[in-house]
Amino acid sequence: MIDCRLRNSSGLRFLLIPACIFLLQQPAAADDPIRLRVSTISSIDTAPLEAAKAQGYFADEGLSVDTTPMVGGAVGLPALAAGQVQIANSNLVSIILGARQGLDFTIVAAGDSTRDAPPDLAGLVVASDSAIKTAQDLQGKKIGVNTRNNIIWLFARGWLAKEGVDPAKAIYREVPFPQMVDGVGNGQLDAAFVVEPFLSLGLKSGTVKLLAWPYSAVQKRIPISMFAASKSYADAHPDHILRFVRAYNRGVDWVDQNEGTAAFFALIADYTHLSIDKVRELVPPLFPKTIDPAQVGLVIDLMRAQGILDGPFDPASVRYSTVIVPP
């Protein structure tokens, strides 16, 4: 076997040599699919990916996709940078920050976005018996976010600012999504910005109540999670990326056509390990096939306003051709 990888001081990088170029130009045999390792999260956000796997769309493209579940999208990016995965599902803010720091991330599939009105993919909750009624009541209080400087943290702060509260006067605690509702219920947190399915489960249990929909209050149709590759990998293996995105977009079509059906509920229940009854309560996001530059620009404006992005940054620098014109 010819090893096309060379190690340098920054980790593994895929470098082409003549023998490797010859191998990459050969079509994959039916019994020898191209293997892609993809980091993902077990949430409704990744439904098209799971649909593409279940319906055999990746196999139709000659791909064998091995998914590696992560606790959050931001965790997948270090694995992507290290070459441990070829594609990572992550949030827009973390991808932009990684690119701004010199990592060669490029978005290859558009992922999901919020809708025009709530309910959203995430909601800000407080304890069911909490005296907190408004954003002003959160000054000096502890708000649970899964990771600092990511999209949850950013829009929690953006909502506070929109409501006339200095975001710096709240305290942000990093808590995994599955633990947020319990953290609010036992008083370790005063509020939490919780994603589905934990939001619906927490509300139904009566442990927490909804305070606000920060996403919709700040921006409509926010690009949330998406699939990124390294530019070096995409440039070296454009056919792999095209195959992945074609299959993924067929998964988008399947989800759009089957939303609300028994097959859709069964798919989500299978990979999230939730009951069908719980899955029925979830509100799916939108799954666009392209990225709206204007919406990305609004997120970048918010990042600048909240002090996590400065200096020039061209949003086109993180868009691969497949999210401009689907293959």
C-alpha positions in Angstrom: 0.0 0.0 0.0 1.3 3.5 -0.9 1.0 5.9 2.0 0.0 9.4 0.7 0.4 11.0 4.1 3.4 12.9 5.4 3.8 14.1 8.9 5.0 17.6 9.6 5.2 19.9 12.6 1.5 20.8 12.3 0.2 17.2 12.2 -0.9 15.0 9.4 -1.3 16.7 6.0 -2.4 14.9 2.8 0.3 15.5 0.1 0.1 14.2 -3.4 3.0 12.3 -5.0 2.8 10.9 -8.6 1.9 7.4 -7.5 -0.9 8.8 -5.3 -2.2 11.0 -8.1 -2.5 7.9 -10.3 -4.4 6.0 -7.6 -6.8 8.9 -6.9 -7.7 9.1 -10.6 -8.9 5.5 -10.7 -12.6 4.9 -10.2 -13.5 3.0 -7.1 -14.5 -0.6 -7.7 -17.9 -1.7 -6.5 -16.3 -3.9 -3.9 -13.7 -1.3 -2.9 -15.7 1.9 -1.8 -14.0 5.1 -0.8 -14.0 5.3 2.9 -14.8 8.7 4.6 -14.7 9.3 8.3 -17.3 11.9 9.3 -17.7 13.4 12.8 -21.4 14.0 13.6 -23.8 14.7 16.4 -26.8 12.6 17.3 -29.5 15.3 16.9 -32.2 16.1 14.4 -29.7 18.5 12.7 -28.0 15.6 11.0 -31.1 13.9 9.7 -30.1 14.1 6.0 -26.8 12.5 6.7 -28.5 9.6 8.5 -31.1 9.4 5.7 -28.4 9.2 3.1 -26.8 6.3 5.0 -30.0 4.4 5.6 -31.3 4.8 2.1 -28.0 3.7 0.5 -27.2 7.0 -1.2 -23.6 7.0 -0.1 -23.2 3.4 -1.3 -24.7 4.5 -4.6 -21.8 7.0 -4.9 -19.2 4.4 -4.1 -18.6 5.7 -0.6 -18.4 4.0 2.8 -19.2 6.6 5.4 -18.1 5.9 9.0 -19.7 8.3 11.4 -18.1 9.2 14.7 -20.6 10.8 17.2 -19.3 13.9 19.1 -20.8 15.7 22.1 -20.9 18.9 20.1 -20.0 20.2 16.7 -17.0 22.2 17.9 -15.3 19.0 19.2 -15.2 17.6 15.6 -13.1 20.5 14.3 -9.9 19.5 16.1 -10.3 16.0 14.7 -10.7 17.5 11.3 -7.6 19.7 11.7 -5.6 16.6 12.8 -6.8 14.5 9.8 -8.6 12.0 12.0 -11.8 12.7 10.1 -12.3 13.9 6.5 -15.5 15.8 7.1 -16.9 17.3 10.3 -20.3 18.5 11.3 -20.0 21.7 13.3 -21.6 25.1 13.8 -20.9 28.1 11.6 -19.3 30.2 14.3 -16.7 27.6 15.3 -15.8 27.0 11.6 -15.3 30.7 11.0 -13.2 31.1 14.1 -11.1 28.1 13.1 -10.5 29.6 9.6 -9.7 33.0 11.1 -7.0 31.2 13.2 -5.4 29.8 10.1 -7.0 26.4 9.9 -7.9 25.5 6.3 -11.6 24.8 6.9 -14.1 24.9 4.0 -17.8 24.3 4.2 -18.9 21.6 1.7 -22.5 20.9 2.7 -25.0 23.5 4.0 -26.4 21.5 7.0 -29.4 23.2 8.6 -30.9 26.6 9.5 -33.6 27.9 11.8 -37.0 28.8 10.4 -38.7 32.2 10.1 -40.4 31.9 13.5 -40.2 29.8 16.7 -40.2 27.1 17.9 -36.5 27.0 17.1 -33.8 24.4 17.4 -32.9 25.7 20.9 -34.6 27.7 23.6 -33.5 29.6 26.7 -35.1 27.9 29.8 -35.3 28.6 33.5 -36.5 26.5 36.4 -40.3 26.0 36.5 -40.5 27.9 39.8 -37.9 30.5 38.9 -38.6 34.2 39.5 -36.7 35.1 36.3 -39.1 36.7 33.9 -37.0 38.9 31.6 -33.5 39.3 30.2 -32.9 42.0 32.9 -33.4 39.4 35.5 -30.4 37.4 34.2 -27.8 40.1 35.1 -25.3 38.3 37.4 -26.9 35.0 36.8 -25.4 31.7 35.5 -26.4 30.7 32.0 -25.6 27.3 30.7 -24.0 27.1 27.2 -22.4 24.0 25.7 -19.2 25.8 24.7 -17.9 29.4 24.9 -17.4 31.3 21.7 -19.7 29.1 19.7 -23.1 29.7 18.1 -25.1 29.0 21.3 -22.9 31.3 23.4 -23.0 34.0 20.6 -26.8 34.1 20.3 -27.4 34.0 24.0 -25.3 37.2 24.3 -26.9 38.6 21.2 -30.3 38.2 22.7 -29.3 39.8 25.9 -27.9 42.8 24.0 -31.0 43.1 21.9 -33.0 43.2 25.2 -30.9 46.0 26.5 -28.7 44.0 28.8 -24.9 44.1 28.8 -24.0 40.4 27.9 -20.9 40.7 30.0 -23.0 41.0 33.2 -24.2 37.4 32.8 -22.0 34.4 33.8 -21.6 31.7 31.2 -21.1 28.1 32.3 -20.0 25.4 29.9 -22.3 22.4 30.4 -23.0 19.5 28.0 -26.5 19.7 26.5 -27.8 16.5 28.1 -27.0 17.9 31.6 -28.4 21.4 31.2 -32.0 20.7 32.3 -30.8 19.0 35.4 -28.4 21.8 36.1 -31.3 24.3 36.0 -33.5 22.1 38.0 -31.0 21.6 40.8 -30.0 25.3 41.0 -26.5 24.9 39.6 -27.6 27.1 36.7 -30.1 29.9 36.6 -30.9 29.4 32.9 -29.7 27.4 30.0 -29.8 27.7 26.2 -30.8 24.1 25.4 -31.1 22.4 22.0 -33.5 19.7 20.9 -34.3 17.0 21.9 -33.3 18.0 25.4 -35.5 21.2 25.2 -38.7 19.4 24.5 -37.9 16.7 27.1 -37.2 19.3 29.7 -40.3 21.3 29.0 -42.5 18.2 29.0 -41.0 17.0 32.3 -42.0 20.3 34.0 -38.5 20.8 35.3 -38.0 23.9 33.3 -40.1 26.5 31.5 -39.3 28.6 28.4 -38.0 32.1 28.9 -37.1 33.1 25.3 -36.3 32.0 21.7 -32.9 33.8 21.3 -32.3 32.6 17.8 -35.5 33.9 16.3 -35.4 37.1 18.4 -32.0 38.0 16.9 -32.1 36.7 13.4 -34.3 34.6 11.0 -33.0 31.6 9.1 -29.7 31.4 10.9 -27.2 29.0 9.3 -26.5 26.7 12.3 -24.6 23.5 11.6 -22.9 22.5 8.4 -20.3 20.0 7.1 -16.7 21.1 6.7 -13.6 19.6 5.2 -10.1 20.9 5.1 -9.3 22.8 1.9 -6.2 20.6 1.4 -8.3 17.5 1.5 -11.0 18.9 -0.8 -8.4 20.2 -3.3 -6.7 16.8 -3.3 -9.9 14.8 -3.4 -12.6 16.9 -5.2 -14.4 13.8 -6.4 -14.8 12.5 -2.9 -16.4 15.7 -1.8 -18.7 15.8 -4.9 -19.8 12.2 -4.1 -20.4 13.0 -0.5 -22.5 16.1 -1.2 -24.5 14.5 -4.0 -25.5 11.7 -1.6 -26.1 14.1 1.3 -28.3 16.3 -0.8 -30.4 13.2 -1.8 -30.7 12.8 2.0 -32.0 16.3 2.2 -34.6 15.5 -0.5 -35.7 12.4 1.4 -36.1 14.3 4.7 -38.1 17.0 2.9 -40.4 14.5 1.3 -40.9 12.3 4.4 -41.0 14.8 7.2 -43.9 13.9 9.5 -44.2 10.3 8.3 -43.6 7.1 10.2 -40.4 6.5 8.2 -39.1 9.9 9.2 -39.9 9.3 12.9 -38.3 5.9 12.8 -35.1 7.2 11.3 -34.7 9.9 13.9 -35.5 7.5 16.8 -33.0 5.0 15.5 -29.9 7.2 15.6 -30.9 9.5 18.5 -32.0 6.6 20.7 -35.2 8.4 21.5 -38.7 6.9 21.6 -41.0 7.5 18.7 -43.3 9.5 20.9 -40.5 11.9 21.9 -39.4 12.2 18.3 -42.9 13.3 17.2 -42.5 16.3 19.5 -39.4 17.7 17.8 -39.7 20.5 15.2 -37.2 19.9 12.4 -35.1 22.7 11.1 -34.7 23.7 7.5 -32.2 21.8 5.4 -31.0 24.1 2.6 -28.6 22.9 -0.1 -26.8 26.2 -0.4 -25.5 28.9 2.0 -27.1 32.3 1.9 -24.1 34.8 2.0 -26.4 37.5 3.5 -27.3 35.3 6.5 -23.7 34.4 7.0 -22.8 38.1 6.9 -25.3 38.8 9.7 -23.7 36.1 11.9 -20.3 37.6 11.2 -21.6 41.0 12.2 -22.8 39.6 15.5 -19.5 37.9 16.1 -17.8 41.3 15.7 -20.3 43.0 18.0 -19.6 40.4 20.7 -15.8 40.7 20.3 -14.9 37.3 19.0 -13.9 38.3 15.5 -11.9 41.3 14.4 -9.9 42.4 11.4 -10.8 41.5 7.8 -12.5 38.2 7.0 -14.0 37.2 3.7 -16.9 34.8 4.2 -16.4 33.4 0.7 -13.1 32.0 1.9 -14.9 29.2 3.8 -17.4 28.3 1.1 -16.6 25.4 -1.2 -18.2 25.3 -4.6 -20.7 22.6 -3.6 -22.5 25.1 -1.3 -22.7 27.7 -4.0 -24.1 25.5 -6.7 -25.1 22.0 -5.6 -23.5 19.2 -7.7 
